[in-house]
Amino acid sequence: MTGLLPRVFIRDHEKTSDPKVRAAYGTLSGIVGIVVNLLLFAGKFIAGTVSGSIAITADAFNNLSDAGSSIVSLVSFRIAAKPADRDHPFGHARIEYIASMIVSFLVLLVGFEVASDSVKKIVSRESTLVFSILAVTVLSVSILAKLWLALFNFRLGKKIGSDVMRATAVDSLSDTLSTAAVLAATLIFRFTGIDVDAWVGIAVALFIFWAGVRILRETQNSLLGEAPVKEVTDAIDAIVSGYPAILGIHDMMIHSYGPGHSFASFHAEVDGADDVFESHDVIDEVERRIRDELSIVCTIHMDPINTDDELTTELREETEELVREIDPRITVHDFRVVTGVTHTNLIFDVAVPFEIKMTVPEIKDAVSEKIRARHENYYAVVTVDRN
């Protein structure tokens, strides 16, 4: 069923990099979510009223908020599909991240309301719970429906790389757990006469809070900017490694402007003795392949390096050895030598992982001291990159 709906309702459903197809997936997910959650809200609201269960009624309004979240998702995909314009030259796809944040706020609001109502019932010590077969039936159907909806959105989100759909899937899964808790409370009352309805309401609220915070944290990372996914950097490395003219790459940066809208840049080292036009053609071809195969717009800076000068090669290898003594995770690139009458400058960059807690001045001083200890008239001109 999860695979059938896209095949039936989405034309060219396999072309997930096409903004129109992504929008169609978003529309399908939104409509399915709205229909399922509205039906569940109606069933639970009636069951909650009949049984007098605050937990069931709260769960009903949780489904109503989910329907609202689906509407937010639906609208966001519509906006994200708009082409780039003068005011938004990188497109509108980041609206999906904002939509995910709105969904998280809606989820947290519902959690607060459920917790508030449950605490009020605990304080008042009023019990209006009545066992109802209707309630048990509705809750059981709801669990199955929400499990299917979670699977549906997870698969769609994975297929098109959508944070909104993954957030919706997590929300649906948390709803399944909370509804199961409500069902358990109803059955406990039926067989023991113990009313734990309000306490289960607290548990439901905690489930909802957990889902909301998780969605918020994931969305926050996307908005603030996060490290590129390893699979993406590996895919770029795989393409570059197919070109012997490129001796190495560094300073890679990948910026996401929303799903399917990524931009990358990095430096590619080439032999300075090679024909510049031939090297440029290789760089152009790599940029085209990354764009066509990975859907990433890429800009590559060409770094010519000296591979024939024995002194430069020897000093570079020596410098790499000295830098590894500071920390083996630090690497050297863009190395060149400028000789003078009184002293020689070794000019290079070092790539330093964030896990190394030394400050930039400390790194520069440590490198300079290592080189001066080996060569009194050699000076290190170091640029520190955090990779």
Secondary structure, DSSP 8 states (H G I E B T S, - for coil): -TTHHHHHH-TTTT-TTSHHHHHHHHHHHHHHHHHHHHHHHHHHHHHHHHHT-HHHHHHHHHHHHHHHHHHHHHHHHHHHTS---SS-TT-STTHHHHHHHHHHHHHHHHHHHHHHHHHHHHHHT-------HHHHHHHHHHHHHHHHHHHHHHHHHHHHT-HHHHHHHHHHHHHHHHHHHHHHHHHHHHHH----HHHHHHHHHHHHHHHHHHHHHHHHHHHH-----HHHHHHHHHHHTT-TTEEEEEEEEEEESSTT-EEEEEEEEEETTS-HHHHHHHHHHHHHHHHHHH-EEEEEEEEEE--S-HHHHHHHHHHHHHHHHH-TT-EEEEEEEEE-SS-EEEEEEEEE-TT----HHHHHHHHHHHHHHH-TTEEEEEEEEE-
